[in-house]
Structures are given as structure tokens and as C-alpha cells.
Amino acid sequence: MTDLIKEADRLIQSSIDEEIANFGDADALSERIREWFKTPIGTIADKPGWGHLLSSFKFDPTDLSLEVAIEFAIARKIEIDIRDLVFVGVRVDLMKIDLCRIVIRHQLGDSVLSLKL
């Protein structure tokens, strides 16, 4: 039994010289982006600055300038909050009065989601 414990201990040991492995594929990055859009800023206790600021656009009139303003707000904040994201671009299309389609282009492809403002 002690040999088994020593073997298990050897396999889980780490050292400060080892690099931390970040696992990132397109699905994982898309899920982090989706989580960011589900989290308004100020709703996580230990990270109050993490999240989107899109609720401030809820009562704005829907036109092209609103799409551009939302795109700018996303572009300015998402790359700061999602560490592994290499942000390439964003496209916002207002589909209904309170629903928009967002496409985030990043280093691993595109993440597409619908968001209710």
C-alpha cells in the first residue's frame, strides 16, 4: 500500500520551475466568452471589475450608433478580462428591441452568441 501512495505522490508532485499549462481550444475560449457575457460587471464578489458593461445600453434607442457603441464597449473590456483572448474583432447586430447577435472574432475562430440586453 505504501508503494502505491509513493507512486501516486510522485505523479502529483510539482515544482515552481515548471510552467503552468493553459489549456485553450476554440470550445474552451468560446465558453469563457459566453461566461463573460452572462456576467455583468460588479456581480462577482472577489472580482468586481470583471464582466461586461452592456446593461447600460438597455434603454438606448436601437439604431446603428447603438451597435457601434456596444461593439466599442465590448472591444475595450473583453480583452482585459479574458486573459488568453487575442481579440481580432466584434460585430453586433440588433435583432429585436432587446436582443442582439454578437460575433467575437479571436485567434481560434469566431464565437457567436445571442444576448438579451
C-alpha positions in Angstrom: 0.0 0.0 0.0 2.8 2.5 0.8 4.4 1.8 -2.6 1.1 2.8 -4.2 1.0 6.0 -2.1 4.6 6.8 -3.0 3.8 6.3 -6.7 0.8 8.5 -6.6 2.7 11.1 -4.7 5.4 11.1 -7.3 2.9 11.6 -10.1 1.2 14.6 -8.5 4.3 16.5 -7.3 5.1 19.8 -9.0 7.8 22.3 -8.8 7.9 26.1 -9.0 10.3 25.7 -12.0 7.6 24.0 -14.1 5.5 26.2 -16.4 1.7 26.4 -15.8 -0.1 24.8 -18.6 -3.0 26.8 -20.1 -5.5 24.6 -21.9 -7.1 26.5 -24.7 -9.0 25.3 -27.6 -11.8 27.0 -29.5 -14.6 25.5 -27.4 -12.9 26.5 -24.1 -12.3 30.0 -25.3 -15.9 30.3 -26.6 -17.2 29.1 -23.2 -15.1 31.8 -21.4 -16.5 34.4 -23.8 -20.0 33.1 -23.1 -19.4 33.3 -19.4 -18.2 36.9 -19.7 -21.4 37.9 -21.5 -23.5 36.2 -18.8 -21.7 38.2 -16.1 -22.5 42.0 -15.6 -19.7 43.9 -14.0 -19.9 44.0 -10.2 -21.7 40.7 -9.8 -18.6 38.6 -8.7 -17.6 39.4 -5.2 -13.9 38.7 -5.5 -13.6 40.2 -8.9 -15.9 43.3 -9.0 -14.3 44.7 -12.2 -14.8 41.5 -14.2 -17.7 41.3 -16.6 -19.5 43.3 -19.3 -21.0 46.8 -19.1 -23.8 46.2 -21.6 -26.7 46.7 -19.2 -26.1 50.5 -19.6 -27.4 50.2 -23.2 -30.7 48.7 -22.2 -32.9 51.8 -22.7 -31.0 53.4 -25.6 -32.8 53.8 -28.9 -32.0 51.0 -31.3 -30.1 52.2 -34.3 -26.7 51.8 -36.0 -25.0 54.1 -33.4 -26.1 51.8 -30.6 -24.5 48.8 -32.4 -21.2 50.7 -32.7 -21.3 51.8 -29.1 -21.9 48.2 -27.9 -19.1 47.0 -30.2 -16.7 49.6 -28.7 -17.7 48.7 -25.1 -17.0 45.0 -25.8 -13.7 45.7 -27.6 -12.5 47.9 -24.8 -13.2 45.5 -21.9 -13.2 41.8 -23.1 -9.5 41.6 -23.8 -8.7 42.9 -20.4 -11.0 40.4 -18.6 -10.3 37.2 -20.7 -6.5 36.8 -20.4 -5.9 34.3 -23.2 -8.1 36.0 -25.7 -6.4 37.6 -28.7 -9.2 39.9 -29.8 -9.5 40.4 -33.6 -12.9 42.0 -34.0 -16.5 42.2 -33.0 -19.8 42.5 -34.8 -23.1 43.4 -33.1 -26.5 43.1 -34.9 -29.6 44.2 -33.1 -32.3 41.6 -34.0 -35.1 42.8 -31.8 -35.7 45.7 -29.4 -33.8 43.9 -26.6 -32.0 41.1 -28.4 -28.7 41.2 -30.2 -26.4 38.8 -32.0 -22.8 39.2 -31.2 -19.9 37.7 -33.1 -16.5 37.8 -31.4 -13.5 37.1 -33.8 -10.5 35.8 -32.0 -7.3 33.8 -32.6 -9.1 30.4 -32.7 -12.1 31.5 -34.9 -15.4 33.0 -34.2 -17.7 32.9 -31.1 -21.4 33.6 -31.9 -24.0 34.2 -29.3 -27.3 36.0 -28.7 -27.7 38.3 -25.8 -30.7 39.9 -24.2 -29.9 43.5 -23.2 
